Amino acid sequence: GKSTLHLARREIQDCLFGEVFDEATALDSEKRHRLFASAMVIFATVDLLGRMLAGQMEPSSQKRFEAFARRFMLQGPKAAEHARVLYIGGRSPLMHSFAFHNETYKISFIQGYSRKTCVGKVVGAEQYVINLEGLYDSLRLGIERYQLAVRSQQDVRRNLLDVVGKYGKIDTFSAVLEPVRSGPNMRTGDRREGTE
C-alpha cells in the first residue's frame, strides 16, 4: 500500500498546480488549477493528520481537526480562533455542501494574497477570509512540525502508531474490468446501431 499522507500531498499539488513540484517552492509557480478541489483535499489532509495526532482517543472530527491546525499549522494568539474558522467556516461547509455558508462565520475564499496568511479577519466587518496559498503553506509547514513531533514526542508517536494500520496506507492495484452492458440482450462486443 501507499502512504495516505504521501498520496494526499501529491493530490493537493496536482489539484492546485496541475503537476507535482518540490513542496517548499511550489507556491513560486504561477499556475493555479481547481481551487475548490484543492481546498477540499487540503481539508481532508488536515482531517487525516488530526486523526493521526489524536490516535483512537478523540471521536470528534472537529476537535481532531482544530487540534492539529492549532498545534502545527497556525501560529500566534489567534491560532485557536483561526482553527475554528477553518473547520466551521471552511472545511465543514465546503466538504458537505460545496459552499461556504454556515451559521457562525461569514467566509470569503481568496487566492493570490500571501502565503503567510491562512485566515484573516476583515477589518471593520464580521467576516473572515481563507487564503488558499496561506492554507497550502500552513499545511506544508504543519506537516514538517508534526513530523518533528513524531520523532521527538512519545505521545505523538504512540497516537500515530495507534491508527496507522487503519488510516496510514491505501492499497492500490490495477485491474481490467468488463464493459458495462446497456441492455438485457447486449453482449460484450456487439456493434448495433445506437449502442456505441
Secondary structure by P-SEA (a helix, b strand, c coil): cccaaaaaaaaaaaaacccccccccccccccccaaaaaaaaaaaaaaaaaaaaaccccccaaaaaaaaaacccccccaaaaaaaaaacccccccccccccccccccccccccccccccccccccccbbbbbaaaaaaaaaaaaaaaaaaaaccaaaaaaaaaccccccbbbbbbbbbccccccccccccccccccc
